[in-house]
Amino acid sequence: MYAWCLMLNHLHLVVNYDAPFQLKDVIRDFKRHVVKQVIFQITNEPESRREWLLREFR
C-alpha cells in the first residue's frame, strides 16, 4: 500500500499486490484493520461522541 485517504463515505487507495492476492483481499484486510484501530481509539481516548460513534461502527 503506497497511500490511502479515508473520507466520510468512501476510501481512496493506491496499492500494488501480487498473486495469489486480489484487490478485494487487500481492501477487506485494510478496512478490517482500520475499523479495529478506530474503535480502539474511540474506546480508550477522551471522546465526547463516544457512544454515538461506537453505535455507528457496530
Beta strands, then each sheet from edge to edge (+ up, - down):
strand 1: 3-6
strand 2: 11-14
sheet 1: 1+ 2-
end
